Amino acid sequence: MSAVVKPALPRFRPMTEEDLDAVMDIEESAYPHPWTFTIFSDCLVARYCCWIVEQDGKTNGYGIMTVGAGECHLLNLCIKPELQGRGLGRMLLEHMLDVARDHHAEVVFLEVRPSNAAARRLYADNGFNEVGLRRNYYPASKGREDALIMARSLV
């Protein structure tokens, strides 16, 4: 009989300055136009809701959002590319929505690239609806790409 070793359950914790190198490694591996180290550092200084998801002692993803005046804006949600599609992003999204509720947010907004079908599906499966469009919002390999604005109620 052989033992099957199950991975540890994900753990969520607030992001710290010490996490930024690992966060940058994930960000740069996941996006062709990544955020900079300074952007992440500024999010921490501004006291945004910045969270890490860990598993087996490894940083596997992060989420960043602002919360105020009854609403929140999910700014960045990312899982290591090699771990995507396994439900970790869904768990992190649910955690971020719980944090938003704890801060008394009633609605959450986000932007997503129309070309990011996996993220759009994740958000739609979690109750987000398209509510608008920001033209030429994201940098792209050939110019700019629009952003779909999505929202969902938390009440």
N, C-alpha and C positions, 0 to 999 in steps of 0.2 A: 504494500500500500504506500502510495506517495502522498506527501502533504502538498496542498495547494496554498500558496502564500497569497493572501489578498492584500492589495495595496491599502495603506491607511486611508481613513476618511479624510476628505479635504478639511482644512482648518482655515478660518478667516481671521485676520488680525489687521489692525491699523498699519499702514505703511509708515516707515521711518526713513530718514536720510540714508541709513545704512543699506536700505533695500535698493537704492537707485541704480547701482551697477547691474544688478540682476534684472531690474525692470527695463533698463536700457537694452540689455541683451535680448530680452523678449520682444521689445518694441521694434528693434532694428531687424529682427528675424521675421517679424510678422508684416511689416508695412514697407512699401517702396518709398514712402515719404513720412518717416517716423517723426514723432515729437522729439525735441531736444532734451538733453539732461536739464537744462535751465528751466524748461517748461514744467517738467515734473517737480523740480526743486521749488519753483514758484508756487505750485499747487499745494505743496506741504506748508510753505511759509504762509500762504493765504488761508490755511486751515480748511481747505476743501476736504470732503470725505474721501480719503484715499485708503484703499484696502488692498491687501495681499491675500492670495489663496495659495496655501502651502499643502504639500502632500509628501510624506516620507522625508520631511526636512528640506524639501526643495521648493523654491518659489516657482509656481507654475502659471501665474497670471495675476492680474490686478484690475481694479476698477477705480475710476475717479469721477466724482460728481460734486456739483454745488447744490446747496439746499438753502432756500430762504423764501419768505413771503408766501408760504403754502405750496411752493412748487420746487421741483428739482430738475436739474439738467445733467443727464448722464453724458460725460465728456469723453470717456475712454473706457473700454472694456476689452481686455485682451487676454487670450490664453496662448501658451506656447504653441506654435503651429503643429508640432508633432503630437500634441495632445488634444487638438481640436477634434470635435465630432464624438467625444466620449461623455458628454453631459456636464463637464466641468464649467463651461461657459454658462450654461443654464443655471447651475448652482450658484455661481458668482452673481449672475443677474438677479436671482431671487434674493440673495443676501443683500445686494445693493438696494433693492426695492424695500426690504425690511428696514434697512438703515434709514431710507427716506421716510418711511412711515413713522419710525421712532422720532424723527425730526419734524413730524406733523405736516409733511408734504401731502398734498391732495392729488397732484398730477405730476407726471414725469415726462420730460421731453428729451429727445436725442436727435442727432443727425446720423445718417448712414449713407454710404455710397450706393447708388443704384446697382453698381456692378458687384456688390458684396452680397450675393444671393444667400450665403449661409447665415450671415448676420441678420439680414432682412427676415429670413424664415424664423430664426431664434426669437426676434422681437415680435413678429406676428403671432407665433405660437404662445407668446406670453402676454397677449392682449393688447399689443401696440397697434395703432392704426396710423396710416399716412394722413397728415394734416396739412402739409405744405411742401414747398420746394425752395431751396436756396440755389440760385443759378451760379455756376462757376465757383463753388465753395471750396472744393478740394483741389490741391495740386495733382496733376496726372502726368503720365509719361509724354502725352501730346497735348499740352495746354492745361485745361481745367476740367473738373468733373462736378456735376451738380450734386447736391445733398438732398435726400429725402428727409423731411422732418416727420418724426413719428412721436406719438403721445399715447399715454394711457392713464386712466384714472386709478388712484390708489385708495379710493373710498368706496 
